Amino acid sequence: MNALLQSLSHLGPHERLQLVEDLWDSIDEDSVPVMTDAIYQELQQRSSWVDANPNTGKTLEQIAAALGVRL
């Protein structure tokens, strides 16, 4: 565990969740990258592929199980 996380380990679950929320809220909306046309087109192509091939992907649960993690 890195030093910053170790220094926060004394916080309870609710305090840590509040810290996460505060950090999230501190991100300036203007600093988030804008979706470009190229990114939008890529997302559209991937969405179309999934629609055309409905049973070829894996669910999030299957991926998590393969990685040995719990959701």
N, C-alpha and C positions, 0 to 999 in steps of 0.2 A: 504494500500500500504506500503510495507516495506521501510525502510530508504534509501536503495540504489536506489530503483526505484523512490522514492520521490525526491532524489537529482538529478535525471536525467530528471525529468518531464519538466524542462525548455527547453529541446532539442526539436527541430522541428522533424517532421516525417522523413525527409531525413537524419538528423543527427542520429536519433535512428536506422534507417535501416543501416546506415554506421557502427554504433557501433555493431549491430548484426553481420554484415558481418565480421568486424574485430575480434570479439569474435570467430566466426566460424573458421576463418582462423588461429586463434591462437591455435587451438586444434592440437596437434602433431599427425600426421598420425600413428606413432608407438604406441600411447596410446589407439587407438581404438581397442577394443577386436577383436581377430581373429575369423572367423567363423569356428567352430569345425565341425567335421563330424556329430556329434549328432544333432547340430542345422541345418545343411544342410539337413539331413534326415528328420527332423521334418518339415521343410519348404516344402520339396518334398511331404511328406504325406499330408500336408494340401492343397497344390496345387492340388494334385490328387483328394482329396475329393471334392474340389470346382468344378473341371472339371466334376466329376461324379454326382454332385448334384447342377446343375447350378441355380436353382430357390429357394434355401433354405436359402440363406444368405440375408443380407440387404445391401443396397448401403450406401455409406458414407453420402449421402444426407438424407436418412431415419434415420440413427443413429443421425445425427445432429439435425434433426427435433424433434426426440424423446427426445433429451437432451435440446431442446429449444435454440440451438445456431445457428448462421449463419456462413456459410462458406465463 
